[in-house]
Amino acid sequence: MNPTHTTPLESGNRVQLPADWADALGLHGQVTLERTSNGILIRSGQPLSWDDIFATRLSVHPGDATTTPEITELSGDDLLF
């Protein structure tokens, strides 16, 4: 694996990594990008837990994400999917 490689910056700011680099470094699916003073560091993406996924869920009160919703009435029908 050569330590340097020149590649074009494609439309939409896309960069294609050499396939042998991605395979050798275990880069598959999502990756994590970190901006440093020397450039951009690409790391293997961390698996997300359900807590991570739902941490950015939508609020039931549009426009006010800080308000905790109050359930005033709950019946068995409300729990049907």
N, CA, C and O atoms as a GROMACS GRO file, in nm:
protein
  324
    1MET      N    1   0.085  -0.118   0.000
    1MET     CA    2   0.000   0.000   0.000
    1MET      C    3   0.090   0.124   0.000
    1MET      O    4   0.164   0.147   0.095
    2ASN      N    5   0.082   0.200  -0.106
    2ASN     CA    6   0.158   0.323  -0.119
    2ASN      C    7   0.104   0.427  -0.019
    2ASN      O    8  -0.017   0.440  -0.007
    3PRO      N    9   0.192   0.502   0.053
    3PRO     CA   10   0.143   0.596   0.154
    3PRO      C   11   0.079   0.723   0.098
    3PRO      O   12   0.014   0.796   0.174
    4THR      N   13   0.094   0.753  -0.031
    4THR     CA   14   0.030   0.871  -0.090
    4THR      C   15  -0.045   0.832  -0.216
    4THR      O   16  -0.010   0.737  -0.285
    5HIS      N   17  -0.150   0.908  -0.243
    5HIS     CA   18  -0.231   0.885  -0.362
    5HIS      C   19  -0.300   1.017  -0.397
    5HIS      O   20  -0.354   1.083  -0.309
    6THR      N   21  -0.298   1.054  -0.523
    6THR     CA   22  -0.365   1.176  -0.568
    6THR      C   23  -0.492   1.136  -0.640
    6THR      O   24  -0.492   1.048  -0.726
    7THR      N   25  -0.603   1.202  -0.604
    7THR     CA   26  -0.732   1.171  -0.663
    7THR      C   27  -0.810   1.300  -0.682
    7THR      O   28  -0.791   1.395  -0.605
    8PRO      N   29  -0.898   1.307  -0.782
    8PRO     CA   30  -0.974   1.431  -0.802
    8PRO      C   31  -1.084   1.447  -0.698
    8PRO      O   32  -1.137   1.349  -0.645
    9LEU      N   33  -1.118   1.572  -0.670
    9LEU     CA   34  -1.234   1.604  -0.589
    9LEU      C   35  -1.352   1.612  -0.686
    9LEU      O   36  -1.361   1.704  -0.767
   10GLU      N   37  -1.441   1.514  -0.677
   10GLU     CA   38  -1.552   1.503  -0.771
   10GLU      C   39  -1.665   1.598  -0.734
   10GLU      O   40  -1.662   1.660  -0.627
   11SER      N   41  -1.764   1.608  -0.822
   11SER     CA   42  -1.878   1.695  -0.793
   11SER      C   43  -1.945   1.652  -0.664
   11SER      O   44  -1.947   1.533  -0.633
   12GLY      N   45  -1.998   1.746  -0.589
   12GLY     CA   46  -2.058   1.716  -0.460
   12GLY      C   47  -1.953   1.693  -0.354
   12GLY      O   48  -1.983   1.636  -0.248
   13ASN      N   49  -1.828   1.735  -0.379
   13ASN     CA   50  -1.716   1.720  -0.285
   13ASN      C   51  -1.689   1.575  -0.249
   13ASN      O   52  -1.655   1.544  -0.135
   14ARG      N   53  -1.704   1.486  -0.345
   14ARG     CA   54  -1.680   1.344  -0.321
   14ARG      C   55  -1.534   1.309  -0.350
   14ARG      O   56  -1.472   1.362  -0.442
   15VAL      N   57  -1.482   1.218  -0.268
   15VAL     CA   58  -1.347   1.165  -0.287
   15VAL      C   59  -1.357   1.014  -0.288
   15VAL      O   60  -1.420   0.956  -0.199
   16GLN      N   61  -1.297   0.950  -0.386
   16GLN     CA   62  -1.297   0.804  -0.391
   16GLN      C   63  -1.164   0.752  -0.342
   16GLN      O   64  -1.058   0.787  -0.395
   17LEU      N   65  -1.170   0.668  -0.239
   17LEU     CA   66  -1.048   0.609  -0.183
   17LEU      C   67  -1.006   0.490  -0.267
   17LEU      O   68  -1.090   0.421  -0.324
   18PRO      N   69  -0.876   0.464  -0.276
   18PRO     CA   70  -0.831   0.344  -0.345
   18PRO      C   71  -0.889   0.220  -0.275
   18PRO      O   72  -0.888   0.212  -0.152
   19ALA      N   73  -0.938   0.125  -0.352
   19ALA     CA   74  -1.004   0.006  -0.297
   19ALA      C   75  -0.912  -0.073  -0.204
   19ALA      O   76  -0.956  -0.122  -0.100
   20ASP      N   77  -0.784  -0.085  -0.240
   20ASP     CA   78  -0.693  -0.162  -0.155
   20ASP      C   79  -0.670  -0.092  -0.020
   20ASP      O   80  -0.649  -0.160   0.080
   21TRP      N   81  -0.675   0.041  -0.017
   21TRP     CA   82  -0.662   0.114   0.110
   21TRP      C   83  -0.784   0.087   0.197
   21TRP      O   84  -0.770   0.055   0.315
   22ALA      N   85  -0.903   0.101   0.140
   22ALA     CA   86  -1.026   0.080   0.216
   22ALA      C   87  -1.031  -0.061   0.273
   22ALA      O   88  -1.066  -0.080   0.389
   23ASP      N   89  -0.996  -0.160   0.192
   23ASP     CA   90  -0.996  -0.299   0.239
   23ASP      C   91  -0.893  -0.320   0.350
   23ASP      O   92  -0.923  -0.382   0.452
   24ALA      N   93  -0.772  -0.269   0.329
   24ALA     CA   94  -0.664  -0.290   0.427
   24ALA      C   95  -0.695  -0.222   0.560
   24ALA      O   96  -0.653  -0.270   0.666
   25LEU      N   97  -0.768  -0.110   0.556
   25LEU     CA   98  -0.798  -0.035   0.678
   25LEU      C   99  -0.934  -0.070   0.738
   25LEU      O  100  -0.972  -0.016   0.842
   26GLY      N  101  -1.008  -0.158   0.672
   26GLY     CA  102  -1.139  -0.200   0.723
   26GLY      C  103  -1.244  -0.091   0.711
   26GLY      O  104  -1.334  -0.082   0.794
   27LEU      N  105  -1.234  -0.007   0.609
   27LEU     CA  106  -1.330   0.101   0.588
   27LEU      C  107  -1.446   0.049   0.503
   27LEU      O  108  -1.430   0.028   0.382
   28HIS      N  109  -1.560   0.031   0.565
   28HIS     CA  110  -1.679  -0.018   0.495
   28HIS      C  111  -1.801   0.053   0.552
   28HIS      O  112  -1.801   0.087   0.670
   29GLY      N  113  -1.902   0.077   0.472
   29GLY     CA  114  -2.023   0.143   0.521
   29GLY      C  115  -1.994   0.288   0.554
   29GLY      O  116  -1.945   0.363   0.469
   30GLN      N  117  -2.023   0.329   0.675
   30GLN     CA  118  -1.999   0.466   0.717
   30GLN      C  119  -1.861   0.483   0.778
   30GLN      O  120  -1.808   0.392   0.842
   31VAL      N  121  -1.804   0.601   0.755
   31VAL     CA  122  -1.676   0.636   0.815
   31VAL      C  123  -1.692   0.764   0.895
   31VAL      O  124  -1.790   0.836   0.878
   32THR      N  125  -1.597   0.792   0.981
   32THR     CA  126  -1.596   0.915   1.060
   32THR      C  127  -1.489   1.007   1.003
   32THR      O  128  -1.375   0.965   0.984
   33LEU      N  129  -1.526   1.132   0.975
   33LEU     CA  130  -1.431   1.231   0.926
   33LEU      C  131  -1.396   1.325   1.040
   33LEU      O  132  -1.483   1.371   1.113
   34GLU      N  133  -1.266   1.353   1.055
   34GLU     CA  134  -1.221   1.445   1.159
   34GLU      C  135  -1.133   1.551   1.093
   34GLU      O  136  -1.034   1.520   1.027
   35ARG      N  137  -1.171   1.675   1.112
   35ARG     CA  138  -1.095   1.786   1.055
   35ARG      C  139  -0.978   1.818   1.149
   35ARG      O  140  -1.000   1.844   1.268
   36THR      N  141  -0.857   1.815   1.098
   36THR     CA  142  -0.737   1.844   1.178
   36THR      C  143  -0.662   1.961   1.115
   36THR      O  144  -0.697   2.006   1.006
   37SER      N  145  -0.559   2.009   1.182
   37SER     CA  146  -0.480   2.118   1.126
   37SER      C  147  -0.401   2.074   1.003
   37SER      O  148  -0.359   2.157   0.922
   38ASN      N  149  -0.380   1.943   0.988
   38ASN     CA  150  -0.306   1.890   0.874
   38ASN      C  151  -0.394   1.844   0.759
   38ASN      O  152  -0.343   1.814   0.651
   39GLY      N  153  -0.524   1.839   0.779
   39GLY     CA  154  -0.613   1.792   0.673
   39GLY      C  155  -0.734   1.721   0.732
   39GLY      O  156  -0.786   1.760   0.837
   40ILE      N  157  -0.778   1.617   0.664
   40ILE     CA  158  -0.896   1.540   0.706
   40ILE      C  159  -0.853   1.398   0.737
   40ILE      O  160  -0.788   1.332   0.655
   41LEU      N  161  -0.889   1.351   0.854
   41LEU     CA  162  -0.860   1.215   0.897
   41LEU      C  163  -0.986   1.131   0.877
   41LEU      O  164  -1.094   1.170   0.920
   42ILE      N  165  -0.971   1.017   0.812
   42ILE     CA  166  -1.084   0.927   0.787
   42ILE      C  167  -1.064   0.803   0.874
   42ILE      O  168  -0.961   0.736   0.867
   43ARG      N  169  -1.166   0.773   0.956
   43ARG     CA  170  -1.160   0.656   1.043
   43ARG      C  171  -1.280   0.566   1.017
   43ARG      O  172  -1.382   0.610   0.964
   44SER      N  173  -1.264   0.442   1.054
   44SER     CA  174  -1.375   0.348   1.045
   44SER      C  175  -1.489   0.400   1.131
   44SER      O  176  -1.466   0.445   1.244
   45GLY      N  177  -1.611   0.394   1.080
   45GLY     CA  178  -1.727   0.444   1.153
   45GLY      C  179  -1.759   0.359   1.274
   45GLY      O  180  -1.743   0.237   1.271
   46GLN      N  181  -1.805   0.423   1.381
   46GLN     CA  182  -1.844   0.352   1.501
   46GLN      C  183  -1.986   0.301   1.484
   46GLN      O  184  -2.072   0.374   1.434
   47PRO      N  185  -2.015   0.178   1.525
   47PRO     CA  186  -2.152   0.130   1.517
   47PRO      C  187  -2.242   0.212   1.609
   47PRO      O  188  -2.203   0.247   1.721
   48LEU      N  189  -2.361   0.244   1.561
   48LEU     CA  190  -2.456   0.324   1.638
   48LEU      C  191  -2.546   0.234   1.722
   48LEU      O  192  -2.592   0.130   1.677
   49SER      N  193  -2.571   0.277   1.844
   49SER     CA  194  -2.668   0.208   1.929
   49SER      C  195  -2.805   0.270   1.904
   49SER      O  196  -2.814   0.376   1.841
   50TRP      N  197  -2.911   0.206   1.952
   50TRP     CA  198  -3.044   0.264   1.939
   50TRP      C  199  -3.051   0.396   2.013
   50TRP      O  200  -3.122   0.487   1.969
   51ASP      N  201  -2.980   0.410   2.124
   51ASP     CA  202  -2.979   0.537   2.198
   51ASP      C  203  -2.919   0.648   2.111
   51ASP      O  204  -2.969   0.761   2.112
   52ASP      N  205  -2.813   0.617   2.035
   52ASP     CA  206  -2.753   0.716   1.946
   52ASP      C  207  -2.851   0.756   1.836
   52ASP      O  208  -2.862   0.874   1.803
   53ILE      N  209  -2.920   0.659   1.782
   53ILE     CA  210  -3.013   0.686   1.671
   53ILE      C  211  -3.130   0.772   1.719
   53ILE      O  212  -3.168   0.868   1.652
   54PHE      N  213  -3.189   0.738   1.835
   54PHE     CA  214  -3.306   0.810   1.883
   54PHE      C  215  -3.272   0.937   1.960
   54PHE      O  216  -3.364   1.009   2.000
   55ALA      N  217  -3.145   0.966   1.981
   55ALA     CA  218  -3.106   1.089   2.052
   55ALA      C  219  -3.146   1.213   1.973
   55ALA      O  220  -3.163   1.320   2.030
   56THR      N  221  -3.160   1.199   1.842
   56THR     CA  222  -3.196   1.312   1.757
   56THR      C  223  -3.338   1.299   1.703
   56THR      O  224  -3.369   1.351   1.596
   57ARG      N  225  -3.425   1.229   1.776
   57ARG     CA  226  -3.562   1.209   1.730
   57ARG      C  227  -3.638   1.342   1.726
   57ARG      O  228  -3.598   1.440   1.789
   58LEU      N  229  -3.746   1.342   1.652
   58LEU     CA  230  -3.827   1.462   1.638
   58LEU      C  231  -3.913   1.483   1.762
   58LEU      O  232  -3.956   1.388   1.827
   59SER      N  233  -3.938   1.607   1.794
   59SER     CA  234  -4.024   1.641   1.906
   59SER      C  235  -4.170   1.629   1.862
   59SER      O  236  -4.203   1.652   1.746
   60VAL      N  237  -4.257   1.592   1.956
   60VAL     CA  238  -4.400   1.586   1.924
   60VAL      C  239  -4.462   1.724   1.925
   60VAL      O  240  -4.575   1.741   1.879
   61HIS      N  241  -4.390   1.824   1.977
   61HIS     CA  242  -4.435   1.963   1.975
   61HIS      C  243  -4.349   2.037   1.872
   61HIS      O  244  -4.240   2.084   1.906
   62PRO      N  245  -4.395   2.048   1.746
   62PRO     CA  246  -4.313   2.114   1.644
   62PRO      C  247  -4.271   2.254   1.688
   62PRO      O  248  -4.350   2.331   1.741
   63GLY      N  249  -4.145   2.285   1.664
   63GLY     CA  250  -4.093   2.416   1.695
   63GLY      C  251  -4.042   2.433   1.837
   63GLY      O  252  -3.980   2.535   1.868
   64ASP      N  253  -4.066   2.336   1.924
   64ASP     CA  254  -4.021   2.348   2.062
   64ASP      C  255  -3.965   2.214   2.109
   64ASP      O  256  -4.036   2.136   2.172
   65ALA      N  257  -3.839   2.189   2.079
   65ALA     CA  258  -3.776   2.061   2.112
   65ALA      C  259  -3.742   2.050   2.259
   65ALA      O  260  -3.708   1.941   2.306
   66THR      N  261  -3.750   2.160   2.334
   66THR     CA  262  -3.713   2.155   2.476
   66THR      C  263  -3.830   2.116   2.566
   66THR      O  264  -3.809   2.084   2.682
   67THR      N  265  -3.951   2.120   2.513
   67THR     CA  266  -4.068   2.088   2.593
   67THR      C  267  -4.091   1.938   2.596
   67THR      O  268  -4.098   1.873   2.492
   68THR      N  269  -4.102   1.883   2.716
   68THR     CA  270  -4.132   1.742   2.731
   68THR      C  271  -4.282   1.722   2.714
   68THR      O  272  -4.361   1.789   2.781
   69PRO      N  273  -4.324   1.631   2.625
   69PRO     CA  274  -4.467   1.613   2.603
   69PRO      C  275  -4.534   1.552   2.725
   69PRO      O  276  -4.476   1.467   2.793
   70GLU      N  277  -4.657   1.594   2.751
   70GLU     CA  278  -4.736   1.537   2.859
   70GLU      C  279  -4.843   1.447   2.798
   70GLU      O  280  -4.912   1.487   2.704
   71ILE      N  281  -4.856   1.328   2.852
   71ILE     CA  282  -4.961   1.238   2.807
   71ILE      C  283  -5.079   1.258   2.902
   71ILE      O  284  -5.071   1.224   3.020
   72THR      N  285  -5.187   1.311   2.849
   72THR     CA  286  -5.303   1.340   2.934
   72THR      C  287  -5.400   1.224   2.937
   72THR      O  288  -5.473   1.207   3.035
   73GLU      N  289  -5.403   1.144   2.832
   73GLU     CA  290  -5.495   1.032   2.826
   73GLU      C  291  -5.430   0.921   2.743
   73GLU      O  292  -5.377   0.947   2.635
   74LEU      N  293  -5.435   0.800   2.795
   74LEU     CA  294  -5.375   0.687   2.726
   74LEU      C  295  -5.469   0.571   2.734
   74LEU      O  296  -5.517   0.534   2.841
   75SER      N  297  -5.497   0.512   2.617
   75SER     CA  298  -5.583   0.393   2.616
   75SER      C  299  -5.508   0.283   2.544
   75SER      O  300  -5.401   0.306   2.487
   76GLY      N  301  -5.563   0.164   2.547
   76GLY     CA  302  -5.501   0.051   2.479
   76GLY      C  303  -5.488   0.073   2.329
   76GLY      O  304  -5.395   0.022   2.267
   77ASP      N  305  -5.581   0.148   2.270
   77ASP     CA  306  -5.575   0.176   2.127
   77ASP      C  307  -5.456   0.262   2.091
   77ASP      O  308  -5.407   0.254   1.978
   78ASP      N  309  -5.408   0.344   2.184
   78ASP     CA  310  -5.294   0.432   2.156
   78ASP      C  311  -5.164   0.352   2.141
   78ASP      O  312  -5.066   0.402   2.087
   79LEU      N  313  -5.163   0.230   2.187
   79LEU     CA  314  -5.042   0.149   2.182
   79LEU      C  315  -5.038   0.054   2.064
   79LEU      O  316  -4.945  -0.025   2.051
   80LEU      N  317  -5.139   0.060   1.976
   80LEU     CA  318  -5.141  -0.025   1.858
   80LEU      C  319  -5.052   0.034   1.749
   80LEU      O  320  -5.046   0.156   1.732
   81PHE      N  321  -4.985  -0.050   1.678
   81PHE     CA  322  -4.897  -0.003   1.571
   81PHE      C  323  -4.965  -0.024   1.440
   81PHE      O  324  -4.909   0.009   1.336
   0.00000   0.00000   0.00000
